[in-house]
Amino acid sequence: MKPALATSLVSEGTSLSGDLKFEKELVVAGSVNGSITCSGDDKGVVKILDGGALIGEINSPMIEIFGKVEATITGTNSIVIGSSANVTGVVRYHRLEVSPGAIINGELVPINEFKDKHPQLQKIDQGKKSTTNKQI
């Protein structure tokens, strides 16, 4: 008998160093230093809560950030950056939602499925990348 897929938790007061793979949902209220990867389907979600912190890398279909993140972030479905978030690094997104008050310091890179299939068109958009260092 296989256990049912459940939410994984790095609770407040917990520190984790290393690479972490999950399938359904990962909630970070503590701190993680390493990479987080969703190995499940396209409904997998990483949630970095207010007070939570991550340094490293995140790869997941859906990502919600309300804490502090210094990382290369890839959200193949969507990324939500909440009002209490402080994000530094490269943010690769298909759909991006940023709340007023969020701080983003880094590069915002849209993921375009067509261009990913036709890499020769990537050069055309190199000048369209957005680099930001401001509070929204």
N, C-alpha and C positions, 0 to 999 in steps of 0.2 A: 504494500500500500504506500503510495506516494503522499506526502503531506500537501495540503492545499497551499497555493501561492498566497503569501501574506506580505504585509508591510514590514520592511526592515527598518531598524531605528538605530541611530547613533545619538544616544540621549544626552541631555544637558549634563556637563561635567565629565563627559567621556571624550577621550582623544584617541584617534585612530590614525596610524601611519601605514601606508601601503595601498595596494590596488584592491578595489572593491567592485564585484559584479553582483547585480541584482536582476530580478525578473519583472516584478510588478511595480512596487513603489519603495522608494528609499527616502526616509525623512532624517535630516541632519539637524539636530538641536545642539550638538556638541561641536567638536572640530575634527576635520579630516585633512590629512596631508598626504596626497596621492591622487590616483585616478579613480573615477567612478564611471562604470560602463553598464548600460542596460543590455542584458543578453536576452531579454524577453521580446514581446511583440511591439507593435507601434503604439501601444497605450501605456508603456512604461513611463514613470514620472519620478524625477528627483525633486525633493523640496528642501531647500536650505532655509530654515526658519530664522526669524529675528533672534539674534543671539548666537546662531550657528555660524560656522566659518569653514571655508574650504580653500586650500592652496593646492593647485595641481591642474587637473583636467576633468571635464564632465562630458560624456557622450550619452545622450538619451533622447528619445522622441520628444518628451515634454520635460521642461525644466521650469521650476518656480523658485525665484530667489528673493528672500526677504532679509537675509543676513549679509555677511561679508564674504566675497569670493574674489580670489586672485587666481585666474585660470584661463585656459583655452576652453571655451564652452561651445559645444555643438548640439543644437536642438533641431532634430530633423523634422519635427512637427511644429512645436511652438515653444517660445520662451516668454515667461512673464517675469518682469523685474518690478518688484513691489516698492512702495514708497520708502521703506526703511532699508532698502538694499544699497550696498556699496560694492560695485563691481569693477575690477581692474583686469584687463587682458583682452583677448580676442573673442568676440561673440559671433559665432556663425549660426544663422537662424533661417528658418523658412517663414515663420510668422513671429513678429516681436511686439510685445505690449509692455510699455514702460509707464509706470505710475508717477505722478508729480511727487517730487521730493527724492526720487531715486538718484544716486550718483553713479555715473558710468565714466570710467577713465580708460579708454582703449579704442579698439577698432571694431566697428560693426560691419559684418560681411554677410550680405544676403545669400542664401542658398537658392539657386535656381536650377531646377531639375533639367531643363533644356540645356543650359550651359554646362552642367555637369556631364551630360551625354555628348556635348560638342565642345571639347576643351579649346579648340581654336578660337572660339568666340569669347573666351575668358579675357583675352588681351584687350578687347574693346572696352570692357567695364573696369579695367584696372584703375582708371581715374575716378570712378564713381564710388569707391570705398569711402566710408565715413569714418573719420577719426574724431573722437570727441573727448573733451575734458571739461565737463560741466555738470552742474546740478540741474535736473529737470524739474 
